């Protein structure tokens, strides 16, 4: 379907990740984003470091309906990040070393399931498209190397660690406002601009403000 935008604008508004991820990986990323927003929007997430948004951001995200949440989830980058300790496979225990009890249900069980899914999704990206792992999940080459060195049981142990999943841009209220407004309005153009801002924020410090509107600067006179 033609969006009605000029080709140059369309190219700017569709981040490089669209070419980095196959349709299947893009579908799986959307599913993970939707799970993350759903899990973080409930009261059970309060105080959980995996959903440690600032209160203004949390308020914006907690009021999403299912349709808006799904449209936000379709961003070409993860709405969460993964923190990989700088440990090699020899220093990481396996899944059998964890103090596992009976499988938990409800929100706790769903959160644990999400973390495992995110870990193995990250491993797929590291194995197939390292550049996508950097852009989509903010995984530097060192972190990718650690993930690639882990056996499945060790990767599951990583996922079970409470510090593995963290919110992305937890204090960038302006970005979340843009993404939420675009999702609620169902505007293609607003969504594309929100995605562009997200791409501009990739790798940015969480405490820095979201970029403002682009302003053309005059060249100095000679």
C-alpha positions in Angstrom: 0.0 0.0 0.0 1.3 3.5 -1.0 1.6 5.7 2.1 1.3 8.8 0.0 4.6 10.1 1.3 7.5 11.1 -1.0 10.1 8.4 -1.4 12.7 10.4 0.5 10.4 10.8 3.5 9.5 7.2 3.4 13.1 6.1 3.4 13.8 8.3 6.4 10.7 7.1 8.2 11.4 3.4 7.9 14.5 2.7 10.0 17.3 0.5 8.9 16.0 -2.3 11.2 13.2 -3.0 8.6 15.9 -4.3 6.3 17.8 -6.0 9.1 15.0 -8.2 10.4 13.2 -10.8 8.4 9.4 -10.8 8.5 9.4 -13.6 11.0 11.9 -11.9 13.3 9.9 -8.7 13.1 6.8 -10.6 14.0 8.5 -12.1 17.0 9.9 -8.7 18.1 6.4 -7.3 18.0 5.1 -10.2 20.1 7.9 -9.6 22.7 7.2 -5.8 22.8 3.5 -6.5 23.3 4.2 -8.9 26.2 6.5 -6.4 27.8 4.0 -3.5 27.6 1.3 -5.8 28.9 3.4 -7.1 31.8 4.6 -3.6 32.7 1.2 -2.0 32.6 -0.2 -3.8 35.7 0.3 -3.0 39.3 2.3 -6.2 39.8 5.2 -4.5 38.0 5.6 -1.8 40.6 9.0 -2.0 42.2 10.2 -4.6 39.7 13.5 -3.5 38.1 12.5 -5.0 34.8 9.8 -2.3 34.5 11.5 0.5 36.2 10.1 3.4 34.2 9.8 6.8 35.7 6.4 7.5 37.1 5.3 9.9 34.3 6.2 7.2 31.7 4.5 4.5 33.7 1.3 6.5 33.8 1.4 7.0 30.0 1.8 3.2 29.4 -0.6 1.9 32.1 -3.6 3.5 30.3 -3.1 1.8 26.9 -5.9 -0.2 25.5 -5.0 -3.5 23.7 -5.2 -1.9 20.2 -2.9 1.0 21.0 -0.5 -1.4 22.9 -0.3 -3.7 19.8 0.4 -0.7 17.5 3.2 0.5 19.9 4.6 -3.0 20.0 5.1 -2.9 16.2 8.1 -0.6 16.6 11.2 -1.8 14.7 13.3 -1.9 17.9 12.8 -3.5 21.3 11.0 -1.4 23.9 13.2 -3.2 26.5 16.9 -3.9 26.7 19.0 -6.8 27.9 21.9 -6.4 30.3 24.4 -9.1 29.7 27.1 -9.5 32.5 30.7 -9.7 31.2 31.0 -13.4 32.2 32.2 -16.3 30.1 30.6 -19.7 29.9 33.0 -21.1 32.5 31.7 -18.7 35.2 27.9 -19.1 34.4 26.0 -21.9 36.1 23.5 -24.0 34.2 19.7 -24.1 34.7 20.2 -27.0 37.1 22.1 -24.7 39.5 19.1 -22.5 40.0 16.8 -22.9 43.0 13.8 -23.9 41.1 10.5 -24.7 42.8 7.2 -25.5 41.3 6.5 -23.4 38.2 4.7 -20.2 39.1 1.6 -19.0 37.3 0.1 -15.6 36.9 2.1 -12.5 36.4 5.3 -13.9 37.9 5.3 -16.9 35.6 4.5 -14.8 32.6 7.3 -12.4 33.4 9.8 -15.3 33.7 8.5 -16.7 30.4 9.0 -13.4 28.7 12.6 -13.1 30.0 13.4 -16.6 28.5 11.8 -15.7 25.2 13.7 -12.5 25.1 17.0 -14.3 25.8 16.6 -16.8 23.1 15.4 -14.2 20.6 18.6 -12.2 21.4 20.6 -15.4 20.8 18.9 -15.8 17.4 19.8 -12.3 16.4 23.4 -12.7 17.6 23.8 -15.9 15.5 22.1 -14.5 12.3 22.3 -10.7 12.3 24.7 -9.2 14.7 24.0 -5.7 13.5 20.3 -6.2 14.2 21.2 -7.3 17.7 23.0 -4.1 18.3 20.3 -1.8 16.8 17.2 -3.7 18.0 18.3 -4.8 21.5 21.2 -2.4 22.2 23.6 -5.4 22.5 27.2 -4.4 22.0 29.7 -6.8 20.4 31.0 -7.8 23.8 27.6 -8.8 25.0 26.8 -10.6 21.8 30.0 -12.6 22.2 29.0 -13.6 25.7 25.5 -14.7 24.6 27.0 -16.7 21.7 29.3 -18.6 24.1 26.5 -19.8 26.3 24.9 -23.2 26.2 21.1 -23.3 26.2 21.0 -24.1 29.9 23.4 -21.3 30.7 21.3 -18.9 28.6 18.2 -19.9 30.6 20.1 -19.1 33.8 21.0 -15.7 32.5 17.3 -15.0 31.7 16.3 -16.0 35.2 18.5 -13.3 36.7 16.4 -10.3 37.8 18.9 -7.8 36.3 18.8 -9.3 32.8 15.7 -7.3 31.5 15.6 -3.6 31.9 13.3 -0.8 30.4 14.6 1.1 27.5 14.5 4.9 27.8 12.7 4.8 31.1 12.8 8.6 31.6 12.4 9.8 28.0 8.8 11.0 28.5 8.7 12.9 25.3 9.5 9.8 23.2 6.9 7.7 24.9 4.3 10.5 24.5 5.1 10.6 20.8 4.8 6.8 20.4 1.6 6.6 22.5 0.0 9.5 20.6 0.8 7.9 17.3 -0.5 4.5 18.4 -3.8 6.1 19.6 -4.3 8.1 16.5 -3.4 5.2 14.2 -1.6 7.8 12.0 1.0 6.3 9.7 3.0 9.5 9.5 3.0 10.1 13.2 4.0 6.5 13.8 6.9 6.8 11.3 8.1 10.0 13.0 8.0 8.3 16.4 10.0 5.5 15.1 12.5 7.9 13.6 12.9 9.6 17.1 13.4 6.1 18.6 16.2 5.4 16.1 17.8 8.7 17.0 17.7 7.7 20.7 19.4 4.3 20.1 22.4 4.2 22.4 21.5 7.5 24.0 21.8 8.1 27.7 18.5 7.5 29.5 18.8 10.8 31.3 19.2 13.0 28.3 16.1 14.6 26.7 14.5 13.3 23.6 15.6 15.1 20.4 13.4 18.1 19.5 12.2 19.0 16.1 14.9 19.3 13.3 15.8 22.9 12.7 17.6 23.9 9.5 20.7 25.9 10.3 22.0 28.7 8.1 25.5 28.4 6.7 27.8 31.0 8.1 28.6 33.9 5.7 32.1 34.2 4.5 
